[in-house]
Amino acid sequence: MAPPNATWNGTDSQGSPLRWGMPGLTWNGPVPQPQPSKRMPQLRVLLGFGNMADHTLEETAQAVSAGLYGNAAFPAAPPVTKAALDAARTAFSAAIAAAKQGGPADTADKNNKRDILIDLLRKLAGHVQANHGNNLANLLSSGFQAVSMNRAQSQLAAPIISDIRNGLTGQLLPGIAPIANANSYEARYAAIGAGGAPGPWQAGGVFSNTRDLAVNSLTPGTTYALQVRALGGSTGA
């Protein structure tokens, strides 16, 4: 948009009006425009608890329990008590151990307790979001993580398979913690042959999040090697 026209009503030292084109009066630029104030980016609590691996979810709950309660940066009472959060985390931890040794009922119980813990963390995350004062130190002191303010893509971290669980018949479920800036995850598998060497690698599918990651169509009784890579970032994978 072109700068607006300006009017001039100044006077010289003798009180005479200053007019355009008078000797000693020069004009060599547009009318200065007020600059819009720059708004500070709003810090946001990193959510996505549903995509976390079980042990990562446990660690997050532990960090929030240790950081949020009694924190001077958050004087208002959180919507979930420390006792309730700790009880939900303890029950979830016990359910994880039972599911590794048990059957479908134990897995279902673990998933139910996982959902309970996630619901509590979401409530607490909303409390921190409303009260951190757009201060990164305050936000991090709560035990939660902040969403990255760097919009530029970067090289992705390598996924780490923390555990592998049996799913349905012919299905393995690798546990992967979410990777920052990843937009999807690709799995592949290979049957272990004689001497422990993996056979030809087979495509295991592409998944939008780590919680849905499952390798299917496997042969029961066969030992497999699994690999997962994150997709996105500046290098593509």
Phi, psi and omega in degrees: 000132180291145179295150183287158174295153182238151172249154183230127180229031180280169178229158178274187183295343179265000181087003180277146180298139173274129183240156180301133177089359179291146177304137178089349178255119179237152178221117186227027179192167178288165177296126178302136181254143176296136181271133178296140179290142179277127180275134177289131179303140181278119178292141180232142177289135178287120180260222179075029180299329181294339179268356183284146170296158185305313184289329176294322177296318176302313183295323178296315179298321179295318180295320179292319178300321182280331188261328189276317188283129184078010180279123182295338179287345181229073185291333180291145182294129177297155181287351178233132180287157178298321180298319180293318179295315181296322180294319180294321179292318180297317179296321179294318179299317179294323180291326177298313180297319180293323182293328180293331182256345187259201184248200183302323180296322179292323177294318178297320179295320177298317180296323178296317180290330174297315180298322178297315180294319179298318180299319178294319180294324179295320178296317180291324177296322177296322178296315180294319180300321184281347189231004183281352176066025181057034180246117185297320180299319178298313183301311183293330180293343180285346185100344175276164175256159180259148173294135181298134177271357180274107182280346179289134179289150180226173178294135184282149172287155179282130176296149177239124177278107183279330178198161177230124182248153173280133176255232174288176178301129181076022184227135173239144185240095178284136178270121182230132172283141180302145181254130180300135178074002176281142177253349176192174184225138182242132180247154171213160184216159177213136176287140179276123182263198180298138179080004178083007181275136177288144176281199180300138178284137180242145179293133181252003177107163177242136187230143183284339178211165185284336182291329181272000186291121180211134178259121187247178176062034178269159181266119180303141179089354180262142176269135184234152166258139180239146172223146177225137174232148177272144180248139180130201179068186184285337182258357177092327180196000000 
